[in-house]
Amino acid sequence: MLFKKRKFTETVEQSWKQWASCLLILLTVFFTGVVIQIPGAGDSFEYKKAILIIGIMTVLLVRNIRFTSNFVLFSAFYVAMFVLSSFIPLLHGGIITRKEIASSFLFGTNWLILWTWIFTLSTRIFSGKISTFLCLVSNAARVLGFLLPLLSLGYTLVSGGYILSSSIILTLFQTNISESMAYLEGQNPWLWGIGCTTFIIIMTFMYKLMNKSERNSRMTCCERTAAILSVLLLLGSTTVVKRVSAYAPIRIVNETRDALEQYRAYGQDRVEREQRLKTLKGLQIGSQGGVYVLVIGESETRDHMQVYGYKRETTPWLTQEKNNGQALFFTNAYSNHTHTVPVLTYALSEKNQYNHVDLKNSYSLIEVAKAAGYDTYWISNQRKFGAWDTPFAEIGSTAAHQVWLNERAGTNDCSTDYYDSKLTSQIPKPNGHHNVLVVIHLMGCHGKYSDRFPADCTCFKGKSSVDSYDNAVRYNDHVLQEIYQKFSTNPDFKGMVYFSDHGDDVDRDLGHEAIKFTWRMSHIPLVVWLSDSFKSERPDIYNTLYERQNTYWTNDLVYNLMIQLMGINGAPGMDKKIDLTAPGYAMNRSNLMTLHGEKKLSEEHI
């Protein structure tokens, strides 16, 4: 009798704990959906559906497992990590919305309950190999889901407090192993050690908790039917939560996927764009024409260039050109992003931060020049990626003549067999064509900085990254001199434009990661050489550019600048408001942007 009484007491106590915990969870869910007051009627409706489904499943789950202290601890820790990760933006003074907090809670709770429910049912409905397999799958799913907040928090730890974003994920798709390793080498190894150790401890803790949850006896036939239907119901709720979720990792995945799809579509639509160009009326070279050169630098910030006021003699030739009045130096040029792929995708096409043209439909500078009658050359010291990798590689592959100096294949590293000066000997002579566009893509000041210049060109003898970077800038100055001298002797030469894709914040050892954005990463040089014949034929263009050397400008407008210099009439995407050579240029510090619209130049404290 005493035994039965004790068993009855334990049963009542267990039941009370179950329903008390269930009520607590339901109240928490209710608080998330109602008290937070998610803005937006549509979103609110979707969230209420998700909350209702999660509430129902919570009740069913609680009634079908022994609600042990281990399970309570496991669940609380699991969901808490999801919610905690949503507060990461606060570390950098960012804004977090109620919707983001609610989404993190709902996503984490929904995922945990779904796979815990499947784990429970696999032990109560099935047996043998089927049960073992389902338990393995459900445990794996819970662990993989838990990696989302853990990776977000982990990246913040090892990066020194920065936030994971779609820009960082896209960089992994658009760079190579060597560049990634060069970045990792510059990070604090202690932080990586702490991060990896913490990750192992947490995952071990999670694994032990998952395998200590107790199970109940077999279900009846009716219970099985109800259980299977409830799983289907919960599976449906994952779609609801995903559709309205503002949880950062899910949002980042969606943004990354959309960007990659646009990149692939750009290459696939090349033929269609070329056909449309043929139908354009008035697309032709004006009376000027000639030989034009566009040189694309890499990772060079104007803050480390002597010609822009830097203390070291890093640009002796450019400084001489400025003192002699041979070139125009624009002091307020900015990059449109801090990563090469998004920068050049915009710079070399009609797509920019200020129009609404779809990337896949935007014409490239090379395509327009060819259609107008220019003979086109693409000369690069970087590896030839496939069109499926980056749109600007696709742009280069449309040139009539191509020289890819770097003959190494694949993307295992960013090494090259030659320094940039080798490019000048690879520049072919135009075959009697008077209208020529030559685009040259340098390795420039790309990390690893010490790999960008020969040992006998070392000027600054220190061993710091700043010394290596300044040596790379000085060598880049020498390469520009060689390129200019190669073309300026051509009787048809009209002009040369040099700009860098983006800068590097070498002083803080931050490179050019968008997530660690500093304004130095966006400070770029823009230099324009115009021949005497160009000045005499088109004095209005030269005088306008001369007067605007202190005007603000972003390099996603290179397309417009080059089209006007080359005298191409009827080109698509031309707008006087964003044309630096036009009297109607209306861009200034208040309406120009970088990071593809995320930051206005007016936000920089000067």
N, C-alpha and C positions, 0 to 999 in steps of 0.2 A: 504493500500500500504506500509506504514511504517512497519507494522507487518510482511508482506511477505518479505520485504527487510531485516529485522533483522533476520528472520528465514533463509533466503538464506545465509546471512553472517555467521550465526552460523553453518550452514551445511558445508559451504566451510571451515570454520575454523576447524570443527571437522574432516572433510576429510583430511585436510592438516596435522593435528596432527597424524591421523592414519597412513598416508603414510610416514610421517617423522619418526615416531617411528618404523614403519616397516623397513624402509631403514636403520635405526640405528642398529636394531637387525640383519639384513642381513649382514651389514658390520662387525659387531662383530663376527658373525659366520664365515664369510669369513676370518677375521683376525685369528681366532682360527685355521682354517684348513690350511691356506696358509702361513701366516707370521711365525707361530710357526714352520712350516716345520717338521711335524711328521716323525721321522726316520722309515725306513722300507717300501719297496714298497707295500707289502701286506697290512700292517696296514694302510698306506696312502690311498689306494684304498677304504678300508672299511670305513674309516673316511669320505672320500669325499662323499660316498653314504649316510651316515648318515647326513652329513651337507646339502646335496641337499634336502633330504626329510624334514629335519627340516625347511629349508628355504621355501619350498613350503607350508608347513603347517602354518608357521608364517604368510605368506601372506593371506592364506584363513582364518585364525583365526582373524587377524586384520580387515578383511573386514566384518566379521559377528558379531562383538561385538562393543559396544561403548567404545572406548579406553579412559576410564576415568583415572584421576590421581591416583585413588586408585589401578586400575589394573596395571599401570606403576610401582607404588611403591611396590605392591605385587610381581610382576614378578622380579623386580630388586633385591629385598631383598631375594627372594627365590633362584635365581640362584647364587647370591653373596655368600650365605652361603655354597653352594656346592663347589664353587671355593675356598673360604677361607679355608675350611676343608682340601683341598689338600696341603696346605702350612704348616700343623702341623709338619711334620718331621723337618722343619727348626729350631724348638725350641730346638732340641737335636743335631743340627749340621748335620742332615741327608741330603740325596740327594733326590731332587724331579725332575722328568724328565718332559720334555715338553708334553710327551704323557699323563702323569698323570694329568697335568693341563687341557689339552684339553679334556680328558675323563670326568673329573669332570664337566666341562662346558657343554659338549654334553649330558651327562646323565641327569643332572639337568634340562637343557632346554627341552630335549626330553620328560621327564616325566611330566613337567609342562604343556607343550603345548598339549600333548595327553589328559590329564584329564581336562584341561580347555576347550579344544575343545569338549570333550564329555559333559561337563557341559553345554556349550553353545547350543549344538545341542539338548540336552534333553529338553531345554526350548523352542526351536523353532520348533521342530518336534512333540514332544509328549505333553501330558497334563495329569492332574490328578495324580493318584498314580504312573504311569510309570515315569512321569517327576520327581516327588518327590524322587522316589527310585534312579533314575540315578544321580540326583543332590547329593543325600546322598553318593552314592558310589564314585562319582568323587571327592567330598570334602574329604572323608575318604582316598582315594588313594593319594591325594595331601599331606595330613597331614602325612600319613605313609611314603611316599617318603622323606618328609622333615626331618623325624626322623634320616635318615642315617647321614647327615652331623651334625645334632644336637647332636646325641649320640657320634660321634667322637670328636666333640669339647667339649662336656660335660665331657667325660671321661678324656680328657686332663686337664680340669679344676679341677675336684675333685681328680685326682691322683697326682696333683702337677706338671703337665707339661709332663707327659708320654703319649705314643702313643698307641692307641688300636691296637691289632694285633690278628692274628689267634691263637697264643699261649694262649692268655688270654681267648678267646672264648672256646678253647679246654679244658682249665682248668675247666670251668664251667660244661662241660660234664663229666669230670673225677674226680671231687671232690665232696664234700657234703656240705650241707647247713651250718653245724657248722663251717667247715674250712673257708667257704666264710665269715660267720659272724665274725669269729675271725679276719680275715683280715680287714673287714670293721670297726671293733671296734678300730683298730689301726690307722685309717685315721682321718684327721682333720674334726670334725663335722661342723665347720664353712664353710668349702669348700663345703660339701654336702648340707648345707642349702642354700648357695649362688647358687649352681648349680641347685637345685630344684626350687628355686624362679625364677631364670633366665629362666628356661625351661617353667614354667607356664606363665610368662610374654610374652615370645616369641610366645607360642602357642595361647594365647589369642589374641595377636596382629595379628597373621596370620588368625585366625578364623574371626575376624572382617573385615579384608581386603577382604577375600574370599567372604563374604556375602554382600559386597558393590559394587561389579561389576554389572553394569547395563546391561540390555538385550534388544535385538532388537525385531522387530515384527516377525510374522510367515514367514517361507520359502515357496517358490513356489515348485512345484513338481520337477522341474529340479534342483533347489538348494538343495533339500533334497537328490536326487540321488548323486550329486557331493559331498555333505558333507559326506554321508555314505562311499563312495569310498575313500575319503580322510582320514577318520578314519582308514579304513583297511590299507591304505598306511602307516600311522603313526604307527599302531600296528606292522607292518613289520619292521619298523625302530628300534623298541625296541630290537628286536633280533639282528640286526646289531650292535647296540651300546653295547649290553651286551657281544657279542662275542669278541669285540676288546677292551672292556673297561679295563683300568688300574685304574679306580677309586677305592680307597682303601677299602671302605666298601664292594663293590662287589667282589674285589679280596680276601678279608678276608673270606667272605662267601664261596667262591669256594675252598679256601685252607682248611677251616674247614671241609667242606663236603667231600673232597677227603681223608683227614686224617681219618675221622670216617668210611668211606667206607673201607679203608685199615684195620682198626681195626676189623670191623665186618667180613671181608673176612678171617682174620687170624684164627678166631675160626671155621668158616665154613669149612676151608680146612684142619682141623686137621687129619681126617681119611686118606685123600689123602697123606699127608706128612708121616704118619706112614706106609702106604703101600710102599711108595718110600724108606723109611729107610730099609725095609726088603730086598730090592733088592741091597743095597749097599754091595760091596764086601770088605772083610777085616775089617768090623766094629766090633771090639772086644777089650776086655781089654788085655793089655800087661801082662807081668809076674808080675807086681807090684800089682795093685788093692789096696783094703783096704777101710777104712772108711774115707770119706772126708766131711767136713762141710763148707758150704758157709753161712755167716751171712750178712744180708742186713740191714744196718743202715738207719736211716731216718733223713734227715735235719741236719746232723752233719757236721759242717765245721771244718777242721783241725786247723783253725786260733784260735779256742777256746779250743784247746786240749793242755794240759801241755806237753805231750810227743812231740809235735811239736813246743814247744817254747813259749806257752801262759803263761802269768805271774801268773795265778791262778792255784791251785792244783786241776785241774778238772779230771785228769786221773792218779791217784796214782798207780793203778795196771799196766796199760800199760807202765807207766814210769819205773816201776820196771822190767817189762819184757824186755824193751829195754836195761836197764842198765845191766841186767844179760845175754843179748845176746840170749834170748829165741825166739825172733821173728824178722822178717824183716819189717822195717818201711819205706815206700816209700814216699819221701818228695815232689814229684811233680806229684801227682795223681789229675786228674780233672774229673768232671762229664761231660757227653756228652750232658746234657741239665739241666735245673733247675726245671723241674717238674717230679714227680715220674713216671707217665705213660710212657712218651717218653723215660726216662732214662732206666727203667727196661725192656721195650720192646726191646731195643737194647742190654742191658747188658746180658740178659738171652737168647738171640738168636744169630744166626750167622749173623744177620743183624747188620751193623755198619755204621759209617759215611764215611767209606773209600771203601766200596764195592757197587755194583749195584744190589744186590739181592733184589727181591721184598719181602716185609714184609710177605705177605701171603704164600710165598714159603720157607721162612727161617725156618730152624729147631731150636727147642729150646734146651737148655741144658738138660732139663729133658727128652725130647724125645730121644735125642742121648744117654744119659746115660742108659735109659731103654733098648733101642735097643741093646746096647753093652753088657748088662748083669748086670748092677747095680740095686740094690734095691733102690727105690727113695722115699724120704720123703719131704713133704712140711709142715712146721710148722709156723703158722702166728698168730700174735696178732692183725691183722687188719681184717676188715670185708671181708667176702667172697662175692665179687662182681660176677655177672654173666659174662659169656664169651662175652656177647654182650656189656659189659661196657669197659673192657680193655684187651688187649692181654696178659699182664703179669699175670692177674687173670686166664686167659685160660691156661697159662703155668703151674701155680700152680695146676690147677685142673687135669692135666695129670699125676701127681705123683701117684705112687701106694698106698702110705699111706699119708693121709692128716689129719692135726690137725689144725682146725680153732678155736683158743682159744676164740676169740671174738664171742659170740653167739648171739649178737644183730643182728636184721634183718634190712634191708633197708639201706638208705643212708642219713637219716635225721640229723645225727651228726657223729662225729668221735670219740665218747667216747668208752671206753672199760671197761669191768667189772674187769679187772686185770691189774696190772703193769707188765712190761716185765719179771721180775724175775720169774713170774709164769710159763713162758715157759719152764724153766729147769725141772720142775716136770712133764711136759707134754711130754717130749721127750721119745718116746718108745724105748725099747731095741730091736735091730735087732734080728730077729728070726733065729739065726744060719747062717746068710748071711754074708760072709766076705767082699763083695764088696758093699758098701753103700754110697749113696750121700744124705746128709741132707741139705736142704735149710731152713733157719730160717729168717723170715721177722719181724723185730722189729717195735714197734711204735717209739722208739728212742727219738729224740728231736723234734718231730712233734708238731707244735703249736696246742693248747695252751700249752706253755712250763710248766706252773705250774701243769698241769694235768699229767705230765709224771713221776713224782717221788712222793713217799709217804712223808708225812710231817716230819716224823722222820729221813728222809735222807736229810733234808735241811742243807746245809753247808754254803751257802752264804746268809746272812740274809736280804739283801736289798730287796726293793719292785720293783725294775726296771725289765724290760724284760730281760736285760743282766744277772741279778742275777738268775732269773728263768731259763734262758737258760743254764747257767753254772751249775746249780744244776742238770738239765736234762742230761748234758754231763757227770757229775760225776756219776750219777746213771747208765747211759749207760755203763760206765767203769766197774761198779760192775756187771752188767748183763753179759758182755762179760767174765768176770772172771769166773762166775758161769757156763756159757756154755762151756768154755774151760776145766774147771776142770771136767765137766760131761763127756766129750768125751776123754780127754787125757789119762784116765785110761784104756780105751779099748785097748786090745793088738793089735787090727787091725787098730788102729788110725794112719793115715798117715799125715793129714794136715788140717788146718782150715784157711779160708780166710775171712777177714772182710773188707767191704767197705761201704761207705754211698752212697745213691742214688744221693744226692746233698747236698749243704750246705745252710745256712741261713745267710743273712746279718743282724744280730740282732743289731749290733752297730748303724746302720742307720735306724733301724726299717722298713726294706724293705722286710723282709721275703725272698722268693725265686721266685718272679715274674719275668718271662723272660723279660717282657717289661721294667722292672726296673733293668736290668742286671748289676751286679757288679761282679768282679772276685771272691770276697769272696763267692758268691753263688756256684761257681764251684770248690772251694778248698775242696777236700775231703780226708779222710784218706784211705789208703790201707795198711793193715797189713796182713802178711802171717806167720803162724806157720807151721813148718815142723818137723815131729818126727825124732828121732835119726835113726830109721829104714829106713825112707825115705832118709835121708842124706847119709846113707851108701849104699843104693841100687841105688840111682840116684844122685851121687855127682855133676854131670855136671849141672843138673837143679838147685840144691841148690847154687852152686858157681856162676852161671850166675845171679840168682836173688839177691844174696848177693852183687855182684858188681854193680847191677843196681838200688840200692835203691834211687839214685838221678836222675834216668832217668825219662823223661816225659812220661805220659801214660794217657789214658782216659778210663772211666769205661764201655764204650760200647765194650771193648775188654776183659771183664770178661769171656765170653764164651770161647775164645781162651786160656786164662790162665787156666781155670778149666779143659778143655779137655786135655791139656798137663799134668797137675799135676796128673789127674786121669789115665793117661796112655792109653787113648782110641785111637786105631789105625783106620785109614780110615774114620775119622769123616769129614763131609762136612764143607766147609767154612774155612778150616785151611789155613793160609798163614804165612810163616816164617817172612815176613816183619812186621806183626802186632802182632807177638807172643813174649811176653816179655821174655819167657824162651829160645827162639831160638837165635843162634849166628847171624842169619841174620836179627834181629830186626832193622828196618829202620825208626822207628817213632821218631820224635824229636819235639822240640818246634815250628819249622817252618812249619811242615806239619800236626800237630795235631790240632783238632778243637773242638769246643763246640757249643751248641745251634743248633745241627744238621747241622753244616757246615756254620753257619752264622758268626762265629768269629774264628779266628785262635789264638792259644795260644801266638803266637809272638806279638799279639796286646796288651798284658798285659804289663804295665810298671813296671818293677821289680826294 
